[in-house]
């Protein structure tokens, strides 16, 4: 039976003073049963003393407090000795709550420290942190932590690939199956799936920041995101897993939008971000996580083709895919980018036959544009930072490559930006100077922000514009149908996209 979001969340309090920590704790109580008080974030022993004194005698019937005083050698901020650490934790133990005690301290001080703190009145989380990698032998590490006799074990490791996340979730399920209270999670962008799926796989809780800027570890999501976007209380063994494959993914609105669509259509599904630069272990982690479908973005639209058993006509024509569906034990690829590009152009009534068009970029997105423009019989010039890549793309579709310096004082019927220049967070960048090159229409495939600096410059110069959001929603309509068999609730997508864009 699924637990509520409230029971599944632990909000860390990472404030420099006792006064601010107490205020943050009260705010955190509205979102989570578990509250972690990071004593090592307090800027002096005096502030630690103040906080512990203020908490003495207070009762928290609906909440469990976790006191953490992590030393620097275990990834924390406390500069004191082990003796000083244990002195403070001993005071915290008398409050009858939880203590997070890292395995490094136990190894240096001796195993007796765990039962000693338990006798004082605390329950102990024995934790292990690896800020560089996910250990190879997670099962061995779990056994070491269990031997200490703590009340709960915690493994936090840097996830450097989706496969790391899959391995961490696997050990979490195994610990839960054996009845061990535990929290296993991956840090970093690649670890995000563990933070979302962990509670459904048996984790005692998952860490969630109170708001942005108050994370206690990299990759930590906010309580609001876990509750409203990912609805972690609804995830169960029958939940279908979809996601976005690419790198980087921090700019993407896809998880927000897809999960909103799942919610609107009452689908038992979740959409996650799978950030990676390496596809070699793609078959392993997708199988372990039982992924049913993926959206594919930079830089994998071409490389992922090697894992496919078949492609649709559009994908074969363009040479890249942006949609993967797991069907009958195999991966099949599709391209909906071409539809997303063509639809906004047709809506504008733009006749490009024999018209000069400038295409910026030579990657996967540019391939879709090049294919559409060939169908429309446009005269296309391709400009790219790497000229050889522009030449290769031009040869494939019968277009011409051009160096950037040759474009000055040129006018085009259409300019298409198929690069990532101008994408959040580098929103002040432009891929081309519109004081030197002009066009009747400028189409920017970047959708976050919906109006890029390039489009603003085009509007000021009286050029018509097409936002990447139009392309994004148009291709998503086709993609959503392929992945789920359902029609995308476009209206809600547009509304949420405008609200959430940076």
Order of alpha helices (4+ residues) and beta strands (2+ residues): alpha-beta-alpha-beta-alpha-beta-alpha-beta-alpha-alpha-beta-alpha-beta-alpha-beta-alpha-beta-beta-alpha-beta-alpha-beta-beta-alpha-beta-beta-alpha-beta-alpha-beta-alpha-beta-beta-beta-alpha-beta-alpha-alpha
